């Protein structure tokens, strides 16, 4: 009873930290090199990000690790994280060529729906961006947040599925998440970047397989900062609820429906993937 009372008041306090004003107006404008000194500034472009490390979590609640040991080494989890980091380093090293790189890598819904290119800078066929956009990030916070979530929750899903089936699951969730975003905004010309459609699928799978696993979470409430061990069902369900709430308002530069679609896909598909692989949760 005391535990339920604590969670009830924790949710109420956290939800008060949602600031609707941050979602008003146009998608954020990105200065690509603001985190790097002594680099030539790149022009501003508009973009949409897919990142679980946003809104309420960015302000008040950050998972930092789980109590859920694995039996196998997370090869592909580490490879994906490493690739994302190296691609981001290359991206910011381009200086004024960064905008060209983002338009090459990003997915643009209008191009997918109409089988055409709208940016002369884009050199890849539109359908390849279902994959390339997953490895592209806006800034250090965007990259760091996505990779933190993948590191915490991805190793257990890779352990449950096996290495190669985990890779297939990751990209399947990412593609489904992107399709959900396209379905909501089929004529959008705003580039979509970020790995969290795929990572949201990992979160949905984790919720189904390990609802009681302890997740050590950094809580920021006014001047109160503390690490609290919370059950995964609480942390991930709250994350999903926040995505649903945010999806009802202005986008604010975040692809909320990619998060929702990826999460639902991961929740639904994890059991069939496990059954096919013969793995046990």
PyMOL commands that set and color helices and strands:
alter all, ss='L'
color gray80, all
select helices_A, chain A and resi 2-15+20-23+55-60+75-93+95-105+109-114+126-135+140-161+163-184+196-209+232-247+256-277
alter helices_A, ss='H'
color red, helices_A
select strands_A, chain A and resi 29-30+45-46+48-49+61-67+192-193+214-221+224-231
alter strands_A, ss='S'
color yellow, strands_A
deselect
rebuild
show_as cartoon
